[in-house]
Structure formats: C-alpha cells, structure tokens
C-alpha cells in the first residue's frame, strides 16, 4: 500500500499520526511533501520513518516566506 502526505509543518504530532497510519494500514511506500520540519529530532524522524516502510520519498517544498 502507498501513502502520500502533503504537510507544511512536520511536527512530532504529525509524525506520530503518520507512524500510526503506516502501522494500521500496512503502508510500505511513503511519499512526504513538506515545507518545514519542526520535530524535536529531525534525524530520529527520518530514521523512524525509514525503518517502517520499504521506500521513502521526501520532497522539501519551497518555504512560503523565502524569495
């Protein structure tokens, strides 16, 4: 199963929701489009997501306030 998520602010709460969704629905391919990462430990977030899916595609969107 595949999951695509588009979020402006990747917080710890959203990461927990994503991890619960992956577990509940047997997701093995995750695409994550994100503008900002405000999780307490971004490296741990990446490791956590990568450890529960077979493929992980992350696209960092252009920040809204950057010219």
BALO-518450 format. One record per atom (N, C-alpha, C, O): atom name; x, y, z; residue in three letters; residue number from 1. Coordinates in Angstrom, 2 decimals, always signed. Layout:
! BALO-518450
+------+---------+---------+---------+------+-----+
: site :       x :       y :       z : code : pos :
+------+---------+---------+---------+------+-----+
:   CA :       X :       Y :       Z :  ALA : NUM :
...
+------+---------+---------+---------+------+-----+
***
This chain:
! BALO-518450
+------+---------+---------+---------+------+-----+
: site :       x :       y :       z : code : pos :
+------+---------+---------+---------+------+-----+
:    N :   +0.85 :   -1.19 :   +0.00 :  UNK :   1 :
:   CA :   +0.00 :   +0.00 :   +0.00 :  UNK :   1 :
:    C :   +0.88 :   +1.24 :   +0.00 :  UNK :   1 :
:    O :   +2.00 :   +1.22 :   +0.51 :  UNK :   1 :
:    N :   +0.36 :   +2.30 :   -0.58 :  UNK :   2 :
:   CA :   +1.09 :   +3.56 :   -0.69 :  UNK :   2 :
:    C :   +0.36 :   +4.66 :   +0.07 :  UNK :   2 :
:    O :   -0.86 :   +4.65 :   +0.21 :  UNK :   2 :
:    N :   +1.15 :   +5.61 :   +0.57 :  UNK :   3 :
:   CA :   +0.60 :   +6.76 :   +1.28 :  UNK :   3 :
:    C :   +1.36 :   +8.01 :   +0.84 :  UNK :   3 :
:    O :   +2.60 :   +8.02 :   +0.85 :  UNK :   3 :
:    N :   +0.64 :   +9.05 :   +0.46 :  UNK :   4 :
:   CA :   +1.24 :  +10.34 :   +0.11 :  UNK :   4 :
:    C :   +0.69 :  +11.39 :   +1.06 :  UNK :   4 :
:    O :   -0.52 :  +11.51 :   +1.25 :  UNK :   4 :
:    N :   +1.59 :  +12.14 :   +1.66 :  UNK :   5 :
:   CA :   +1.20 :  +13.16 :   +2.62 :  UNK :   5 :
:    C :   +1.84 :  +14.48 :   +2.22 :  UNK :   5 :
:    O :   +3.03 :  +14.54 :   +1.90 :  UNK :   5 :
:    N :   +1.03 :  +15.53 :   +2.24 :  UNK :   6 :
:   CA :   +1.49 :  +16.88 :   +1.93 :  UNK :   6 :
:    C :   +1.24 :  +17.74 :   +3.16 :  UNK :   6 :
:    O :   +0.09 :  +17.94 :   +3.55 :  UNK :   6 :
:    N :   +2.29 :  +18.24 :   +3.78 :  UNK :   7 :
:   CA :   +2.14 :  +18.99 :   +5.02 :  UNK :   7 :
:    C :   +3.11 :  +20.18 :   +5.02 :  UNK :   7 :
:    O :   +4.23 :  +20.08 :   +4.53 :  UNK :   7 :
:    N :   +2.65 :  +21.30 :   +5.56 :  UNK :   8 :
:   CA :   +3.51 :  +22.47 :   +5.65 :  UNK :   8 :
:    C :   +4.48 :  +22.37 :   +6.82 :  UNK :   8 :
:    O :   +5.66 :  +22.70 :   +6.68 :  UNK :   8 :
:    N :   +4.00 :  +21.92 :   +7.97 :  UNK :   9 :
:   CA :   +4.80 :  +21.89 :   +9.19 :  UNK :   9 :
:    C :   +4.82 :  +20.46 :   +9.73 :  UNK :   9 :
:    O :   +3.81 :  +19.98 :  +10.25 :  UNK :   9 :
:    N :   +5.95 :  +19.80 :   +9.62 :  UNK :  10 :
:   CA :   +6.07 :  +18.42 :  +10.11 :  UNK :  10 :
:    C :   +6.46 :  +18.46 :  +11.58 :  UNK :  10 :
:    O :   +7.63 :  +18.63 :  +11.92 :  UNK :  10 :
:    N :   +5.48 :  +18.28 :  +12.44 :  UNK :  11 :
:   CA :   +5.69 :  +18.30 :  +13.89 :  UNK :  11 :
:    C :   +5.73 :  +16.87 :  +14.42 :  UNK :  11 :
:    O :   +5.43 :  +15.93 :  +13.69 :  UNK :  11 :
:    N :   +6.10 :  +16.73 :  +15.68 :  UNK :  12 :
:   CA :   +6.13 :  +15.40 :  +16.30 :  UNK :  12 :
:    C :   +4.74 :  +14.76 :  +16.29 :  UNK :  12 :
:    O :   +4.62 :  +13.55 :  +16.11 :  UNK :  12 :
:    N :   +3.69 :  +15.56 :  +16.49 :  UNK :  13 :
:   CA :   +2.33 :  +15.03 :  +16.49 :  UNK :  13 :
:    C :   +1.96 :  +14.46 :  +15.12 :  UNK :  13 :
:    O :   +1.35 :  +13.40 :  +15.04 :  UNK :  13 :
:    N :   +2.34 :  +15.16 :  +14.07 :  UNK :  14 :
:   CA :   +2.04 :  +14.66 :  +12.72 :  UNK :  14 :
:    C :   +2.86 :  +13.41 :  +12.42 :  UNK :  14 :
:    O :   +2.35 :  +12.47 :  +11.81 :  UNK :  14 :
:    N :   +4.10 :  +13.38 :  +12.85 :  UNK :  15 :
:   CA :   +4.93 :  +12.19 :  +12.66 :  UNK :  15 :
:    C :   +4.30 :  +10.99 :  +13.36 :  UNK :  15 :
:    O :   +4.25 :   +9.90 :  +12.79 :  UNK :  15 :
:    N :   +3.82 :  +11.19 :  +14.58 :  UNK :  16 :
:   CA :   +3.16 :  +10.09 :  +15.30 :  UNK :  16 :
:    C :   +1.92 :   +9.61 :  +14.56 :  UNK :  16 :
:    O :   +1.67 :   +8.41 :  +14.49 :  UNK :  16 :
:    N :   +1.14 :  +10.53 :  +14.00 :  UNK :  17 :
:   CA :   -0.03 :  +10.17 :  +13.21 :  UNK :  17 :
:    C :   +0.38 :   +9.36 :  +11.98 :  UNK :  17 :
:    O :   -0.25 :   +8.35 :  +11.66 :  UNK :  17 :
:    N :   +1.43 :   +9.79 :  +11.30 :  UNK :  18 :
:   CA :   +1.92 :   +9.07 :  +10.12 :  UNK :  18 :
:    C :   +2.35 :   +7.66 :  +10.50 :  UNK :  18 :
:    O :   +2.01 :   +6.70 :   +9.81 :  UNK :  18 :
:    N :   +3.10 :   +7.53 :  +11.59 :  UNK :  19 :
:   CA :   +3.56 :   +6.20 :  +12.03 :  UNK :  19 :
:    C :   +2.38 :   +5.29 :  +12.39 :  UNK :  19 :
:    O :   +2.40 :   +4.11 :  +12.07 :  UNK :  19 :
:    N :   +1.37 :   +5.83 :  +13.05 :  UNK :  20 :
:   CA :   +0.18 :   +5.04 :  +13.39 :  UNK :  20 :
:    C :   -0.56 :   +4.61 :  +12.14 :  UNK :  20 :
:    O :   -1.03 :   +3.48 :  +12.05 :  UNK :  20 :
:    N :   -0.66 :   +5.51 :  +11.16 :  UNK :  21 :
:   CA :   -1.33 :   +5.19 :   +9.90 :  UNK :  21 :
:    C :   -0.58 :   +4.11 :   +9.14 :  UNK :  21 :
:    O :   -1.20 :   +3.19 :   +8.60 :  UNK :  21 :
:    N :   +0.74 :   +4.20 :   +9.10 :  UNK :  22 :
:   CA :   +1.56 :   +3.19 :   +8.43 :  UNK :  22 :
:    C :   +1.32 :   +1.82 :   +9.07 :  UNK :  22 :
:    O :   +1.12 :   +0.83 :   +8.36 :  UNK :  22 :
:    N :   +1.32 :   +1.78 :  +10.38 :  UNK :  23 :
:   CA :   +1.13 :   +0.52 :  +11.10 :  UNK :  23 :
:    C :   -0.28 :   -0.04 :  +10.89 :  UNK :  23 :
:    O :   -0.45 :   -1.24 :  +10.67 :  UNK :  23 :
:    N :   -1.28 :   +0.81 :  +10.97 :  UNK :  24 :
:   CA :   -2.67 :   +0.36 :  +10.88 :  UNK :  24 :
:    C :   -3.05 :   -0.11 :   +9.49 :  UNK :  24 :
:    O :   -3.92 :   -0.98 :   +9.35 :  UNK :  24 :
:    N :   -2.43 :   +0.44 :   +8.47 :  UNK :  25 :
:   CA :   -2.85 :   +0.15 :   +7.09 :  UNK :  25 :
:    C :   -1.81 :   -0.60 :   +6.26 :  UNK :  25 :
:    O :   -1.99 :   -0.78 :   +5.06 :  UNK :  25 :
:    N :   -0.73 :   -1.04 :   +6.89 :  UNK :  26 :
:   CA :   +0.28 :   -1.80 :   +6.17 :  UNK :  26 :
:    C :   +0.94 :   -1.02 :   +5.04 :  UNK :  26 :
:    O :   +1.20 :   -1.57 :   +3.97 :  UNK :  26 :
:    N :   +1.20 :   +0.23 :   +5.27 :  UNK :  27 :
:   CA :   +1.84 :   +1.08 :   +4.25 :  UNK :  27 :
:    C :   +3.29 :   +0.65 :   +4.08 :  UNK :  27 :
:    O :   +4.01 :   +0.47 :   +5.06 :  UNK :  27 :
:    N :   +3.72 :   +0.48 :   +2.82 :  UNK :  28 :
:   CA :   +5.12 :   +0.15 :   +2.59 :  UNK :  28 :
:    C :   +5.82 :   +1.15 :   +1.67 :  UNK :  28 :
:    O :   +7.04 :   +1.07 :   +1.49 :  UNK :  28 :
:    N :   +5.08 :   +2.10 :   +1.10 :  UNK :  29 :
:   CA :   +5.67 :   +3.16 :   +0.27 :  UNK :  29 :
:    C :   +5.11 :   +4.49 :   +0.75 :  UNK :  29 :
:    O :   +3.90 :   +4.71 :   +0.73 :  UNK :  29 :
:    N :   +6.00 :   +5.38 :   +1.19 :  UNK :  30 :
:   CA :   +5.58 :   +6.67 :   +1.73 :  UNK :  30 :
:    C :   +6.20 :   +7.80 :   +0.92 :  UNK :  30 :
:    O :   +7.41 :   +7.83 :   +0.69 :  UNK :  30 :
:    N :   +5.35 :   +8.73 :   +0.49 :  UNK :  31 :
:   CA :   +5.82 :   +9.97 :   -0.15 :  UNK :  31 :
:    C :   +5.42 :  +11.11 :   +0.78 :  UNK :  31 :
:    O :   +4.26 :  +11.24 :   +1.17 :  UNK :  31 :
:    N :   +6.39 :  +11.92 :   +1.13 :  UNK :  32 :
:   CA :   +6.18 :  +13.00 :   +2.08 :  UNK :  32 :
:    C :   +6.63 :  +14.32 :   +1.44 :  UNK :  32 :
:    O :   +7.81 :  +14.51 :   +1.15 :  UNK :  32 :
:    N :   +5.67 :  +15.23 :   +1.24 :  UNK :  33 :
:   CA :   +5.96 :  +16.57 :   +0.74 :  UNK :  33 :
:    C :   +5.83 :  +17.53 :   +1.92 :  UNK :  33 :
:    O :   +4.77 :  +17.62 :   +2.52 :  UNK :  33 :
:    N :   +6.91 :  +18.23 :   +2.25 :  UNK :  34 :
:   CA :   +6.93 :  +19.03 :   +3.47 :  UNK :  34 :
:    C :   +7.64 :  +20.36 :   +3.21 :  UNK :  34 :
:    O :   +8.61 :  +20.42 :   +2.45 :  UNK :  34 :
:    N :   +7.15 :  +21.43 :   +3.86 :  UNK :  35 :
:   CA :   +7.80 :  +22.74 :   +3.76 :  UNK :  35 :
:    C :   +8.81 :  +22.94 :   +4.89 :  UNK :  35 :
:    O :   +9.95 :  +23.32 :   +4.64 :  UNK :  35 :
:    N :   +8.38 :  +22.68 :   +6.12 :  UNK :  36 :
:   CA :   +9.24 :  +22.87 :   +7.28 :  UNK :  36 :
:    C :   +9.19 :  +21.65 :   +8.18 :  UNK :  36 :
:    O :   +8.16 :  +20.99 :   +8.29 :  UNK :  36 :
:    N :  +10.31 :  +21.37 :   +8.83 :  UNK :  37 :
:   CA :  +10.36 :  +20.29 :   +9.81 :  UNK :  37 :
:    C :  +10.59 :  +20.93 :  +11.17 :  UNK :  37 :
:    O :  +11.64 :  +21.52 :  +11.43 :  UNK :  37 :
:    N :   +9.60 :  +20.80 :  +12.03 :  UNK :  38 :
:   CA :   +9.69 :  +21.36 :  +13.38 :  UNK :  38 :
:    C :   +9.64 :  +20.28 :  +14.44 :  UNK :  38 :
:    O :   +9.35 :  +20.56 :  +15.61 :  UNK :  38 :
:    N :   +9.93 :  +19.06 :  +14.05 :  UNK :  39 :
:   CA :  +10.01 :  +17.97 :  +15.02 :  UNK :  39 :
:    C :  +11.24 :  +18.20 :  +15.91 :  UNK :  39 :
:    O :  +12.21 :  +18.82 :  +15.49 :  UNK :  39 :
:    N :  +11.17 :  +17.69 :  +17.12 :  UNK :  40 :
:   CA :  +12.26 :  +17.89 :  +18.08 :  UNK :  40 :
:    C :  +13.58 :  +17.32 :  +17.57 :  UNK :  40 :
:    O :  +14.64 :  +17.92 :  +17.78 :  UNK :  40 :
:    N :  +13.53 :  +16.15 :  +16.91 :  UNK :  41 :
:   CA :  +14.75 :  +15.49 :  +16.42 :  UNK :  41 :
:    C :  +14.52 :  +15.02 :  +14.99 :  UNK :  41 :
:    O :  +14.11 :  +13.88 :  +14.77 :  UNK :  41 :
:    N :  +14.79 :  +15.87 :  +14.00 :  UNK :  42 :
:   CA :  +14.53 :  +15.51 :  +12.60 :  UNK :  42 :
:    C :  +15.25 :  +14.25 :  +12.14 :  UNK :  42 :
:    O :  +14.71 :  +13.50 :  +11.32 :  UNK :  42 :
:    N :  +16.45 :  +14.00 :  +12.64 :  UNK :  43 :
:   CA :  +17.18 :  +12.79 :  +12.25 :  UNK :  43 :
:    C :  +16.45 :  +11.55 :  +12.75 :  UNK :  43 :
:    O :  +16.33 :  +10.56 :  +12.02 :  UNK :  43 :
:    N :  +15.96 :  +11.59 :  +13.98 :  UNK :  44 :
:   CA :  +15.20 :  +10.47 :  +14.53 :  UNK :  44 :
:    C :  +13.91 :  +10.25 :  +13.74 :  UNK :  44 :
:    O :  +13.48 :   +9.11 :  +13.55 :  UNK :  44 :
:    N :  +13.28 :  +11.33 :  +13.29 :  UNK :  45 :
:   CA :  +12.07 :  +11.22 :  +12.47 :  UNK :  45 :
:    C :  +12.38 :  +10.47 :  +11.19 :  UNK :  45 :
:    O :  +11.66 :   +9.54 :  +10.82 :  UNK :  45 :
:    N :  +13.45 :  +10.87 :  +10.51 :  UNK :  46 :
:   CA :  +13.84 :  +10.21 :   +9.26 :  UNK :  46 :
:    C :  +14.15 :   +8.73 :   +9.50 :  UNK :  46 :
:    O :  +13.71 :   +7.88 :   +8.73 :  UNK :  46 :
:    N :  +14.91 :   +8.44 :  +10.53 :  UNK :  47 :
:   CA :  +15.24 :   +7.04 :  +10.84 :  UNK :  47 :
:    C :  +13.99 :   +6.24 :  +11.18 :  UNK :  47 :
:    O :  +13.85 :   +5.10 :  +10.76 :  UNK :  47 :
:    N :  +13.09 :   +6.84 :  +11.94 :  UNK :  48 :
:   CA :  +11.86 :   +6.15 :  +12.31 :  UNK :  48 :
:    C :  +10.99 :   +5.83 :  +11.12 :  UNK :  48 :
:    O :  +10.47 :   +4.72 :  +11.00 :  UNK :  48 :
:    N :  +10.82 :   +6.80 :  +10.22 :  UNK :  49 :
:   CA :  +10.01 :   +6.56 :   +9.03 :  UNK :  49 :
:    C :  +10.67 :   +5.54 :   +8.11 :  UNK :  49 :
:    O :  +10.01 :   +4.64 :   +7.59 :  UNK :  49 :
:    N :  +11.97 :   +5.68 :   +7.91 :  UNK :  50 :
:   CA :  +12.69 :   +4.77 :   +7.01 :  UNK :  50 :
:    C :  +12.69 :   +3.34 :   +7.53 :  UNK :  50 :
:    O :  +12.81 :   +2.40 :   +6.75 :  UNK :  50 :
:    N :  +12.56 :   +3.16 :   +8.83 :  UNK :  51 :
:   CA :  +12.60 :   +1.81 :   +9.40 :  UNK :  51 :
:    C :  +11.28 :   +1.06 :   +9.29 :  UNK :  51 :
:    O :  +11.24 :   -0.15 :   +9.54 :  UNK :  51 :
:    N :  +10.19 :   +1.75 :   +8.92 :  UNK :  52 :
:   CA :   +8.89 :   +1.08 :   +8.87 :  UNK :  52 :
:    C :   +8.28 :   +0.98 :   +7.48 :  UNK :  52 :
:    O :   +7.20 :   +0.41 :   +7.32 :  UNK :  52 :
:    N :   +8.95 :   +1.54 :   +6.47 :  UNK :  53 :
:   CA :   +8.47 :   +1.43 :   +5.09 :  UNK :  53 :
:    C :   +9.58 :   +0.91 :   +4.19 :  UNK :  53 :
:    O :  +10.77 :   +1.03 :   +4.52 :  UNK :  53 :
:    N :   +9.19 :   +0.31 :   +3.06 :  UNK :  54 :
:   CA :  +10.18 :   -0.20 :   +2.11 :  UNK :  54 :
:    C :  +10.79 :   +0.92 :   +1.29 :  UNK :  54 :
:    O :  +11.97 :   +0.87 :   +0.94 :  UNK :  54 :
:    N :   +9.99 :   +1.94 :   +0.97 :  UNK :  55 :
:   CA :  +10.52 :   +3.08 :   +0.21 :  UNK :  55 :
:    C :   +9.98 :   +4.37 :   +0.79 :  UNK :  55 :
:    O :   +8.82 :   +4.46 :   +1.21 :  UNK :  55 :
:    N :  +10.84 :   +5.37 :   +0.80 :  UNK :  56 :
:   CA :  +10.51 :   +6.67 :   +1.38 :  UNK :  56 :
:    C :  +11.00 :   +7.75 :   +0.43 :  UNK :  56 :
:    O :  +12.19 :   +7.83 :   +0.12 :  UNK :  56 :
:    N :  +10.08 :   +8.59 :   -0.04 :  UNK :  57 :
:   CA :  +10.42 :   +9.70 :   -0.93 :  UNK :  57 :
:    C :  +10.03 :  +10.98 :   -0.20 :  UNK :  57 :
:    O :   +8.87 :  +11.19 :   +0.15 :  UNK :  57 :
:    N :  +11.02 :  +11.84 :   +0.02 :  UNK :  58 :
:   CA :  +10.77 :  +13.10 :   +0.71 :  UNK :  58 :
:    C :  +11.05 :  +14.25 :   -0.25 :  UNK :  58 :
:    O :  +12.12 :  +14.31 :   -0.87 :  UNK :  58 :
:    N :  +10.10 :  +15.14 :   -0.37 :  UNK :  59 :
:   CA :  +10.24 :  +16.33 :   -1.20 :  UNK :  59 :
:    C :  +10.08 :  +17.55 :   -0.30 :  UNK :  59 :
:    O :   +9.02 :  +17.75 :   +0.29 :  UNK :  59 :
:    N :  +11.14 :  +18.36 :   -0.18 :  UNK :  60 :
:   CA :  +11.03 :  +19.58 :   +0.61 :  UNK :  60 :
:    C :  +10.55 :  +20.70 :   -0.30 :  UNK :  60 :
:    O :  +11.24 :  +21.10 :   -1.25 :  UNK :  60 :
:    N :   +9.36 :  +21.20 :   +0.01 :  UNK :  61 :
:   CA :   +8.76 :  +22.27 :   -0.79 :  UNK :  61 :
:    C :   +9.44 :  +23.59 :   -0.46 :  UNK :  61 :
:    O :  +10.03 :  +23.76 :   +0.60 :  UNK :  61 :
:    N :   +9.34 :  +24.51 :   -1.37 :  UNK :  62 :
:   CA :   +9.89 :  +25.84 :   -1.14 :  UNK :  62 :
:    C :   +9.13 :  +26.51 :   +0.00 :  UNK :  62 :
:    O :   +7.90 :  +26.50 :   +0.02 :  UNK :  62 :
:    N :   +9.86 :  +27.10 :   +0.91 :  UNK :  63 :
:   CA :   +9.24 :  +27.78 :   +2.04 :  UNK :  63 :
:    C :   +8.44 :  +28.98 :   +1.54 :  UNK :  63 :
:    O :   +8.83 :  +29.64 :   +0.58 :  UNK :  63 :
:    N :   +7.33 :  +29.26 :   +2.19 :  UNK :  64 :
:   CA :   +6.42 :  +30.32 :   +1.77 :  UNK :  64 :
:    C :   +7.03 :  +31.71 :   +1.89 :  UNK :  64 :
:    O :   +6.71 :  +32.59 :   +1.08 :  UNK :  64 :
:    N :   +7.89 :  +31.94 :   +2.87 :  UNK :  65 :
:   CA :   +8.40 :  +33.28 :   +3.13 :  UNK :  65 :
:    C :   +9.80 :  +33.52 :   +2.57 :  UNK :  65 :
:    O :  +10.47 :  +34.47 :   +2.97 :  UNK :  65 :
:    N :  +10.25 :  +32.67 :   +1.65 :  UNK :  66 :
:   CA :  +11.58 :  +32.82 :   +1.06 :  UNK :  66 :
:    C :  +11.44 :  +33.28 :   -0.37 :  UNK :  66 :
:    O :  +10.67 :  +32.70 :   -1.14 :  UNK :  66 :
:    N :  +12.17 :  +34.31 :   -0.73 :  UNK :  67 :
:   CA :  +12.13 :  +34.82 :   -2.12 :  UNK :  67 :
:    C :  +13.13 :  +34.09 :   -2.99 :  UNK :  67 :
:    O :  +13.23 :  +34.38 :   -4.18 :  UNK :  67 :
+------+---------+---------+---------+------+-----+
***
